[in-house]
Amino acid sequence: MSSDDQGILWEVFIQVKAGRPYKHVGSLHAYDKEMAMKSARDLYTRRNEGNGIWIVKAEDIVSSEASDGESFFDPSNDKVYRHPTFYKIPDGDKAYLMKNELIDYCLRLGDSSLILSHRIAEYCSKAPILEEDLAITNVGLDLLGQAENFLNYAAKLKGDTTADLLTFKRREGDFRCLHLVQTPNTDFAFILARQFLMDCYHQVLFNKLLNSKDETILGISKKAIKEVNYHLDRSNDWIKRLGLGTKESNKRIQNAINDLWMYTDELFTDNSTDIAIDKNNFGPLSSSLKNDWSDIVVNYFKDFRNRSS
Amino acid sequence: MENERKLEEFQQKIDANIKIEPKDWMPEKYRQTLIRQISQHAHSEIIGMQPEGNWLTRAPSLRAKKILMAKIQDEAGHGLYLYCAAETLGVKREQFLQWLHEGKAKYSSVFNYPTLTWADMGAVGWLVDGAAIVNQVSLQGTSYGPYSRAMVKICMEESFHQRQGFEIMVQLAKGTEEQKQMAQDALNRWWWPSIMMFGPHDSESAHSNQSLKWKIKRESNDELRQRYIDKTIEQGHHLGLTFPDPNLKFNEETKNYDYSPIDWDEFWNVVKGNGPGNKLRINHHIKAHEDGKWVREAAKAYSNKINLSKKTA
């Protein structure tokens, strides 16, 4: 037998709508209940089939002998393709803002999500366990959707271009993404640490953008914040597993955080775009995000150090 | 005597279309055949992520990229459903992966071919997924409960895969001369491998008869292959493309398309992994598996710690 360990087997039950019964949909492998719950969400509700999820260790199920089997749960509201919802862009009054700065801001937000999603796409079929391959792709798809929304808006403001043209026909130097998301994939710890730092940033940023006076940015952010909260929850779990797992995993995640730290200053550096955006109440100054971000990140690590000692 | 009676009862259940469940008695050969077939099917889904993943970072539009990402993700999901179905037969996923890495388990040889252009994303979706769907639809009626249920779920989710492939083919076939040539070239390269996906002819197939009798398979390789060919040729003509087979023609008597003999030497060479593609695919999988070992160990160690602290608390 192999010495490999793919985790334990869990059975998954999904409730389609509130009030409906939970039905068995299948199984998955996970090492702990948090991972099992999140994998169940990523695997069995990809097409909006879920309202509630139960998970139970397969070994805890007492099964009847020689049963004829219960009917398998088939999602009834299956979709041909789960279209990411494209946000309809309302016409707002942009007269009092320098249009170029709003475009620049949308490119910044769109490009960062675009490139991070690209890095995740590069990781396809390389995750440590199959469940994780599916889960991280969900994050990538969310980010790609956010990127498309921001780039659509930038294209509309610019005129005479499209999100696709902005993605594929811009010169490298014209991209506005953060350097943090450009760092190439190395190991799982690095990919995860990068994701964690970005997830914290996205959570603080999109929470502020829920006060945006720009209707489109507000609309995109309302959708994005739900996705980002989940992303952070997920990367939190993994940081915990790696930090408290083995000596090797602890060393790797620590090294990854150390290596990435130098890229985080840029997240909070203001330029003329930030100032114009802030003045018009369309978004926060980048520098204003730093305290909240530090609180999340540093408190998290502190809490973590207390528990590991 | 005891076994003979059980075997008879088993066959009666099969004949009455009653599904066999994990805890039911089953002949050892039935179990072994299922272990081989389901795990092979699961491996195919997982290895099948690679030729398409090859184009993920070069998809030509945001829409195409999103769809391809979701499609490859579905393949990971389908592999997962199938591993879980196979595990109900008493073999763990760790073991299946080990057999794959040691070359003891096979996967569909079609995934050993390279994906050279974007048109291959069209041809793979249209032809390879098209062939797979014909097989999977038939397997929904397989006699083993967990396998059948996994198939039902997979068929439902697969419905968009072939369409996205065909959509790419339509775009290219109706595009510029260069794009049309690209589509034709992809069709030329994927047509025969997709036909070979159904396996050897019925007369040559080692496991076919018993599998049909036990309803592990519901239709023979040749029946499924013919169904695939008939429906696909119509679609190809709609695209205005030609098939790389001069003998392809509609037979008024059988109401099926006749086709040239299949090059079985190529088939067996690819199945046996004699080509460079096989090494590439397996090495990729082994590397990802080994790179992830420390992560799995950490997750395991963490869960042990959590459980321990709960017990001592």
Interface residues (C-beta under 8 A of the other chain):
Chain A: M1 S2 D4 D5 Q6 G7 L9 V25 G26 S27 L28 H29 Y31 D32 M35 L43 R46 R47 S63 E65 A66 S67 D68 G69 F72 D74 P75 D78 V80 Y81 R82 P84 H118 A121 E122 C124 S125 K126 A127 P128 I129 L130 E131 D133 L134 T137 N138 G140 L141 L144 G145 A147 E148 L151 A163 D164 T167 F168 D187 F188 K240 R241 L242 L244 G245 T246 E248 S249 R252
Chain B: I18 K19 E21 K23 D24 W25 I46 M49 Q50 G53 L56 T57 P60 S61 L62 R63 K65 K66 I67 M69 A70 I72 Q73 D74 A76 G77 G79 L80 Y81 Y83 C84 E87 K92 R93 E94 Q95 L97 Q98 G145 R149 A150 V152 K153 M156 E157 S159 F160 R163 Q164 H284 H285 K287 A288 H289 D291 G292 K293 W294 V295 R296 E297 A298 A299 K300 A301 Y302 S303 K305 I306
